[in-house]
């Protein structure tokens, strides 16, 4: 394995399939053929653990907005990993994508509060798709994945 290879972790939760479609588009972007120095892990929130965070040089988190908050599965992932990685994680560049029936701001606020404790460092504005996940939203997700992967590959983040 190339020791100079950077690592991008994509963690998401989806119940209806909307956030999963977004996560797949983010993953496609991260796998762009021009990006050769980044290995990507693509995991559902319930499958991801502390070892994945310790492996990562960058992080993309995808969640539906449930009751104006993160999904329970995303919150569970964050709860299950916080103390296990505490003091072992360098500031980790992250961005998030949200599938929202409302405005998505509650999920973003919750993630920003949690991120401060980890330490996660936001490097891109949250991507919020309100209502139907359409082609414009999916295109933005591809761009988000490309941006994070290219940024960690080039050492920008």
N, C-alpha and C positions, 0 to 999 in steps of 0.2 A: 504494500500500500504506500502511496505517495505521502511522505511525512509533511509535505507542504500543503496537502489538501485541507481545505477549510470545510466546516460542517454546518449545515443549515437544518434546523429542526422545525417541522411543520406539525403542530398539534391542533386538532379540531374536534368539535362535537357537532353532531347533526341528528335530528330526529326526523324531520320531514324530508330531508334530502337537499334543502336549499344551501345550507352551509357546506355540505359535502361537495356540491357542484362548485361552490366558490373555492374550496380547498383543492379540488382537482385542478382548477384553473391556475391557482397559485403555484401548485406543484409543476404544472406544465411550464410556467414562466421560469421557475427555478432551474428547470432542465434544459433551458435554451441552449442550442448547440454552440453558441459563442462563449458559454460559461463552462470551462473545462476543469477548473480547480476547486469545485465545490461538490461535496457529497451531500445528498439530501435524505433525511429520514422523514417519512410521511406517516403519522400515527394518529389514531383516534385517542381522545383524551384518556379513556380508561386503560389504554395499552401503554401509554407513555409513563416514564418514571424518572427518578432522580438521575440515574445513569445517563439518560438521554440529555438532560439539561447540562450535565457535566461534560458531555461529549461536544455540545454545540458551541459554535462561534457566533451564531445568529439564530433568531427565533421568530416564527410566525404563528400567531394564535388565532384560531377561528372559532366563533361561537354564535349561536343564535341569541337574540335578546329575549330572555324569558322573564316576564313580570318586571321589566325595566332593569334587568340585571344580567350577569353572565349565566350561562346554562349551569345546572347543577353539576354536570360531568366536568365542565371546565374548572369550576370552583374546586371540585374534588381533586383534580389533577394538581392544582396549585396548592391545596391543603396537604396532599400526600408528598409533595416534594420540598416544601419550604424548609423545614427543619433539617431535612436530610442533606440539603446542599448549602445550608447557611455557613458562611465563612469560607466556602470552597469555590464560589463562583466569582469570576471577574465580572465587571459590568458587562451585561449581555445585551447587544443591540436587538431590539424587537420591534415588531409592528403587529397590528391586529386587523382582522376583517370580521365584520358583523353582518349577519342576516337579520333584519329588523322588520317587524310588523308595525312598530311605532317609529320613534326617531333614532333609536340606537344609542342615545347619549348616556343612558343609565349603565349600559354594559361598558361603554368606554370609560366613564368615571370610575366604575368599580375596578376595572383593569389597571387604570392609572394609579389608584391607591395601592393596589396589591404590588404593582411593579416597583414602587418606591422601596418596598421592603426587601426585595429579592437580592440583588439589584438588577433590574431590567432597565435599559435606556431606550426610550422611544426614538426611533430614527426616521419614522415616516408617519404622516397623519393617518389615523384610523380610516379604513375603507368601510363605509357603511352602505349596504344595499338595502333600500327600503322597499318593502312589498315584493313583487315578483323579481326573481333573479333573471335578468334579461341579458342579452348579448353585450350591452355596454358595460354592465356590471362585471360580467365574466372577462371582458377585455381588460378592465381595470385590475382584476385579480391577477391575470397573467402578467401585467406590467408590475404589480406589486411583488410577485415572486421573482421576476427578473431583477428588479431593483435591489431587493435584499441580497440575492445570490451574488450579483455583480459587485455590490458594495462590500460584502465580506471578502470576496475573492480579491478585490483590489486593495483591501485594507482601509477603505474609507470609513467603515463602521468598526 
